[in-house]
């Protein structure tokens, strides 16, 4: 009897506690929603002397820039991939500086509009997704503790930073109010590096047999591999009967763009030049970057044991190749079919998967932006991510995917739309405008809203939808 009574009373007490907790949770949610929708234009903050502050958090440099009058929004930026060592194409010095916006002109305009900007270097360079996520978390906490309490925080970033952005948004809907991953590796790490392996295998089989596709003993070996393949690809452009058809076939296998920041693809010669630039860009991924990744995860994470290269060549691609060199398509596909396959190291693959594969669970308003002709992080990453979002039964109405396309012809460099993360200032600002109107003002980004925010001097391609991932040609 005593035991039963105790259970009843304990149950009643637990119900009261649960009800109180539910009310507290509801109150907190309502308070946060009110804060996010705040129209304040002069939110108080301390530190940074209303200008700029820099420092270091856990080995990563950071930069915070405050406007004269703060609108309560913190824009937390994640930069893209930075080489761990000097690497192709320009072998520039390794960067370790903090970066709070895509470029200075964009930062100046955002500050003028009242946004607070924050960004970090990461504790390490290379495929430092975990370090990038940690840097974002630490910098947000530092901002809250030392500068001010944001009414809302938007995370945004480019390339590898786009992957970091989405990872932060999935992990922290408690403080992330909106996300803008741009030209991001949203299809996931292994998917993209499997494709880089496909490129390496095709180059080795058809163009440069000495090429080594992975398991590099050193960074120097990876660079030597790149250099030899690069020279072989250039030589192939001078051989119409055998070289160019092979280049066209390799491009078909990995969906290499026929337009880049340098070449507009307006004729066959320009298309071939663009293809070579795209393949060379991909080879950087498959050599210098792969070596760093293998070192990080303890082995080769990529494989092609299930690749079916023949299904990746569309009728239009085959027709073009056959026009240049009749009979070459099947001949070269047979060589690829007979080539040795590569199996991944299971533990390395599993570890790499953990270093950046979005679940697709969209938990906050999310706006992606991708160039239509991206030679490094294919635009089809957005196809994969969109499918994951639908499969996750997340709030798919909270995902808007936008694309920018280059003009039909241009003198290099392309103003936008072609090249990796090649966006104009207006496109960067348009992303922030659309996201802010969506989150803070509750204005859903329909066609008219997006068009107005981006303006006329952009390559916004509202009707464009990327195709399936190259290894999934049936879609």
N, C-alpha and C positions, 0 to 999 in steps of 0.2 A: 504493500500500500504506500509506504513512504517512498519507495523507489519510483512508483508510477507517478505520484504527486510531484516528485522532484523533476521527473522528465517533462511533465506538463508545464511546470513553471519555467524550466530551462528552455523548453520550446517556445513558450510565450515570450520570454526575455530575448531569445535569439530573433524572434520575429520583429520585436520592437527595435532591436539593434539593426537588423536588416532594413527595416522601414526607414530608420533614421539615416542609415548609410545611403539608401536609395534617394532620400530627399536631398542629402548633402551632394550626392553625385549629380542629381538633377539641377540643383542650384549652381554647382560648379560649371556644368555644361551650359546653363543659361547665361552665366556670367561670362564665360569664354565666348559664346556666340555674340553677346552684346559687345564685347571688346573687339572681336574681329570685324564687326559691322560699324565700328566707331568712325565718325566723320571728322574727328579731331585733326587739326593741322599744325598744332604747336604743342607736341607732347614733351613733357619734361625729361631731361636726361642729365647725367653727370659724367665727368671725365672727358677725355679727348679734346678738351678745350674748344668744343664746338668746331672741331676741324678734323684732326686725324690722329690716330694712335696706332702704334705698332709694338710688337713684342714677340715673344715666343712661348708656346704652350706645348709641353711634352716633346720638345725637339723640333717643333714645326713653327716657322715664322707665321705671324698673322698680321692682317691689316684691317682696321676699322676706320671708316670715314663717315662723319656725321654732317648732315646739312645744317644750315642756319636755323631753319625751323623744321622739326621732325614730324612727319605725318603718322608716326607710330608703326610704320612698316619696316621690318628688317629684311633685306635681301641677302641671303647667305649663299655665296657663290662657290662652286667647286670647279677647279681648273681641270683641263684635259691631261692626257698622258704626257709625261715628261721622261725623256730617255734617262736611264741610269748612268749612261756614259755617252760621250759624243758619238753620233751615229748618222747614217745617211738620212736625207740627201745632202744636208749642208754641214754636218759635223760641227754644229754650233755648240757653244759652251753649255754645260748642264745648268738648268735653272733651279734655283732654290728659293726664289723670292715669293712673298705672299702676293695673292692676286684677288682683288675684291670685286672685279667686274671683267667682262670680256675684253674691253679695250678702254683707254682713257677717255675718248670722246663720249662713249656710252655712260661711263661713270659720272662725268661732268654734268650731263643732262639729267641723269637720275637724281643726283644730289640737288640740282636746281628744282626738281619736282618734289623734294622733301623726303626722299628715301634714305634710310641708313644702309650702308654697304659694309659687308664683312666677307673676308675670304682668307684662305690659309694656303701656305705650302703644306705638303704632307711630311710626315716624319721620314719617309723614304720616297725615292722616285721609282719609276717602273710601274708594274701592274699593282699599284698600291691602293686597291679598293678599300681594304680594311683600314689602312692608315687614313685614307680620305674620309671615310665615315667617322672614324674616331675624331679627326680634326674638326669636322663639322659639329659633332656633338659637343666637344670641348669648347669650341668658339661660341656656340650658342649659349652655353652655360656661363661662360666668362662674360658675355655681353649682358645677360640678365643680371648677373651678380654685380657688375661694375659700371655699366653704362646706363641701362634703363630696361624697363619691362615692355617688350614690344606688344602692341595690340594684335599683331599678326606677323608671322615669319613665313616668307616664301623661300624655298630652296630652288636653286637653278644652277645649271652647269653644262659644259660641253664635252662631248666625246666620252672619255673615261669619266669625266666629271658628270656627264649625264647619267651614267650608270650609278655613280655615287649618289647623285641627287635622288634617283628613284629609290635606291636602297634606304636612304634617310627617310623619304616620305612613307615608305612601307613600314619602317620601324617606329616612327615617331609621329603618329597622327595627333598625339597629345599636345605637340607644340608646332608642328608643321601645318600651316593653314592652306598652302597651295604649293604646287611643284611644277617646274618647267625643265624637264630633261631635254637637252638639245643635241641633235646628231649623236645620240647616245647608243652605247652597246647594249641595247635593251633586249636583244635576242639571247643574250647570255654569253658567257666566256667560251664555253666549249663549242658552241655552235659556230661562232666566228672563227675560232682557231682551227676547227676542222676544215672550214672553207679555205683558210690560209694554207693548210696542209695540202688540200686539193690543188691549189695553185702551185705549190712547190713540187708535187708529184708530176703535174703536167709539164712544168718547165724542165724538170729532170728527164722525163721520158721523151719529150718532143724537141727540146731546144738545147739543153745543156746537161749531158749525162753526168759530168763530175759533181753536179749540185747535190748537196747533202740536205735532206729535208728536216732534220732534227737531231736530237741527242748530241748537241754541240759540246765539244770538250772545253771550249773557251769562247769568250766574246770575240776574240780575234779570228777564230775559225768561222764564226757566224758572219763577220764582216767580209772575210775572204769569199765565202759562199755567195753573199750578196753581190760582190763586185764581179765575180765571174758570170753570174746569171744576168746581171745588168748588161754587160758587154755582149753576151750572146743574144739577148732580146733586141738590142740595137742592130746587131748584124742581121738578124732575121728580117728586119724591115726592108732590107735591100734585096731580098730574095723573093720575088713575086710568086714563083711557081711553088716553092716549098715553105719558105719562111713565113710569109704573110698568112697563108691559109692556117698554119699552125697557131699563129697569134690569134687569129679570129676564132679558132676552135677553143683555145684556152680561155679567151674572153667569154665565150658562150658558157663554158663550164662553171665560171664563177660570177657571171653576170657583171663583168667589168664594164663600167660606163664608157660610152663612146663620146663623151663630152667631159672635159675637165676645166679647171680654172684657166688652163693654158690654151686648150684647143676647143673650138666651138663645135666640132663634129659636123660642119656644114657640107663636107664632101668626103669621099672615101679616104683621101690622103690625111685629112684632118682627123677622121675617125680612127685610122690606124695609129696615128701619133698619140691620140687620146688613150687608146687601148694600151699602148706601151707605157704611157705615164701611169695609168691605173694599175697595170701589172707590177710595175716597179714599186709603186706605193704599197701594194699588197705584199711584195717581197720583203719590204722593211718589216712589216708585221711578222712575216714568216722566218726571219733570220735574227736581226738584232733584238726585236721584242720577244720572239720565241725563246731565245737563249736566256734572257732575263726571267721569263716565266718558268722555264724548266728549272732554273736555279732556285726559284722561289718555292715551287711545289714539289721539287725532288724527283723530277722525271718528265717524260713526254706525256702530256695530257690528251694528245690528239690522235685520231685514227681515221682510216678510210676503208675499213674492211667491208662496210655495207654500201659503199658508194656505187651508183650506177650512172656512169658518166654519159652514156649514150642517150638517156632520157632527158638530159639537160639541154640538148641542142634543139631549139625550136625549128619549125619548118622554114621560117624566114632566115634564121641564122644559117641553116644548112644551105639554103638557096644562095646566099651571099658567098659562102665558102666555095661552093661548087662553081659559081660563076668565075671566081678567081682561079680555081684549080680543080677541074672535074675529077671526081673519084678520090679526092684527098680526105674527105670527111671520114668515110668508113675505114680507110687505110690507117689514119691516125687514131681513130677510136679503138681499132684493133690493137694498136701498140699500147694504149692505155689499159685495155682489158688484160693484156698479158703482163703488165708491169707488176712487180711485187707490191703487196699491200702493206700498210703500216697499222699496227695495233697499238693502242694507248697503254700506258702504265695505269692500271686501275686505281691505285692509290693517288697518283698524281692527278688523274682526271677528277676523282672525287674531291680532292683538295681544291682544284681549280674551280670546280662548280660552286664551292662555298665562297670563292673570291669574286662573286659578282654574277648572279643569275636572278633577275627579278622574278617574283612569283606572279606578277600581273595583278595582284590584289590592290586595286586602286582605292585608296582610303581617303584621299583628299582631292579637290579639284586639280586636275593634272593636264597640262598643255604641252605637247611635244612639238618640236620643230625639226625638220630634216631637209637637207638639200636633196633634190631629186637625183642628181648625179654626184654621188659620194663614192670616191674610189677606195676609201679605207674602211669606213663603217657603212656598209650597204644600207640603202634606204629600206630594204626589205626587213631590216631589224624591226621596223615599225609594224609590219605585217605580223611578225611573230609575237610582238608584245601585245598588239590589239587582240589577237586570238587568245593569248593567255588571259587577258583581262576578261574576255567574254566567258572563258571556261572556268574562271575562278568565281564566277557569280558575284563579282565585286560590283560596285556602283559604276557601271559602264557609262552612264550618263555623265559621270565626272571625268571622262577621258575625251579630250579633243586632240586629234592628230593633224598637224598642219605641215605643208610642204612648200618649198620655194624652188622655182625653176629659173634657169638662166634664159636670157634672150636667145632667139634662134641663131643669131650670129653676133660676134663681139670681138673686139681686140683684147688680147690678154692684158690683165687678168679679168676673168668674169666678174661682173659686179655683185653677183649673188647666185645661188642656185646650183652652181657647178664647182666641185672641189669639196674637200672635207671641212665641214663647219664654216663654209663661206657664206656668212650672213652679212647683210648691210646693217649699219647703225639703226636704221628705221625698223628693221626686222627684229633686232634685239629689243628695242624700245616698245615695239608693237606687242611682243610676247608679254612684257611686264604690264602694259596697259590692259590687255585682254584679261590676264590673270587677276589683276587687281579689281577690275570692274566685276568680274565673276565672283570673287571671294568677298570683297569688301562691300560692294554695292548690290550684289545679288543679280547682276545682269548676265544672263546666260549668253555665251558667245556664239550667237548665230552668225550667218553670213554677213549681214549688214554691220554688226558690231565689229567683227574681225576686220572687214575691209576698211572701215573707218579708222580703226586703231593702227593698222599697218600703213595706210596711205597709198599713194599712187606710185611712188618710186621704189617699189619692191617687186620681188618675183613671186608673190603669193599665188599659189596654184590650187584654188579651192576645189576644183573638179578632179584633181589627180589622186589616184590611189596606187600604191606600189603593188607589184605582183607578188607571187609566192617566193619563199626562200629558194635559192638555186638548187639545193638538194631535195626540194620538194616541188618539182615542176608541175605536178598535178594540182597543187594548191590544197 
